[in-house]
Amino acid sequence: MNNELKGSDLTRVMLARGKKKIWCAVCDESDEQAMMDHYGNDFTAYIMSFQNGYFYCSAGMPWSFAVPIQISAVTEHEMENSITRAF
């Protein structure tokens, strides 16, 4: 059994430990839905707090689910591999 924190649970713990501005994929349905179909999806936000059962982003919007994400640059080789796998 894997007890590693992930998803909205991880975001709540990070906030409780004092972390601010956590870049997250956000959604009101589920962690899984937050991570799906990011093509043209701008549902990412900096999460600032968790209050009354909601995550609040830097724009003040409440979200039910907030999954920490990491955005990093990719190489040409990585892009070619992802394009090849898609087709």
N, C-alpha and C positions, 0 to 999 in steps of 0.2 A: 504494500500500500504506500502511495506517495503522499506525504504530508506537506509537500512544498506549497507555499501560498501562491495563488495566481488569481488573475481576474480582479473583480471588484473587491474580493477579500483582501488581496494584496494592496490595493489602493487605500482601503480603510486603515490598514496597519501602517502604511507609509505616512498617511496623514496624522495618525495618532502619535507617531514618532517625530512629528514636527516637520516633515517634508512638505513643501509648498510647490505649486505649479508643476503638477505631475501630468505629463502629456498622455492623454488617454483617448481611446476609441470609446465613444459614448452612445448609449441607446436607452430606450425605456422598456425594452422587451426582455433582453437577457444578455449575459456576457457573450454567448455564442453569436447572437445576432449582431452585437456591436463589432465583432471581428469579421463579419461576412460582407462580401460584395463592396469593396472599397473603391471600385472603379467609378470615378465621378462622385464619390461620397465624401462630403466634407464634414462628416460627423466625428470630428476630433476636437478636443478642447484641452486647455490647461485646467485641471481640477485643483481648486483652492481649499475646499472644505467638505465635510460630511456632517449634515445636520438634519435631524428629524426624518431619517431614512432616505435622504437624497444627497447626491454629490452636486456641489455647486462649482461651476466653471468661472473663469475670470470675467466673463460677460454677465454673470449673475443668474444664468439659466440653471434650473434643477434637472438632474438626470438620475434615473433609477440605477443604471449600471455604468461603470467606468473601468475599462481595462487598460492598464498601463501598456504603452507601446513605445517602441524605439525606432526612430527614423535614422537611417544611415545611408551614406552614398554607396553605390554599387559599381562594380567594374564592368567593362564591356563584356567580358567572358560570362559573368553572372547574368547579364541581361540577355545575351544570346541563348544561354541555357534555359532561361525562363520562357523565352519566346518559342524555342523549339519544343519544350514540354507542353505549351499551350495548344500547339497545333499538332 
